[in-house]
């Protein structure tokens, strides 16, 4: 089952490599990497077991601010996040929230369409580059 509003793609790489590539792509395209969270490491520190799983939090105030001006509640979904995890078969996946879904969730109007289109293109590009072998 894929949760509503989530874009998921299988990666050609393992979790760490996919995340390293994602960090590089996000940075190269001018967004700030704000945090990289290793959920599996957190689980280990608590004496628990979890397959490799990391979250990246990143953004660009020039892209997000107009959306937050239109609907302040969108701040709960910004900055952007991407999740990379390993499933039971050992395959790695990359997921992020679809900007169109975020817009519907916060009842964003059409005035922000260019910003949402740019955000969608950005996410598609970095996900493709991070998860796909050349």
PyMOL commands that set and color helices and strands:
alter all, ss='L'
color gray80, all
select helices_A, chain A and resi 15-28+39-45+61-70+72-76+99-105+110-131
alter helices_A, ss='H'
color red, helices_A
select strands_A, chain A and resi 6-10+32-38+53-59+80-86+92-97
alter strands_A, ss='S'
color yellow, strands_A
deselect
rebuild
show_as cartoon
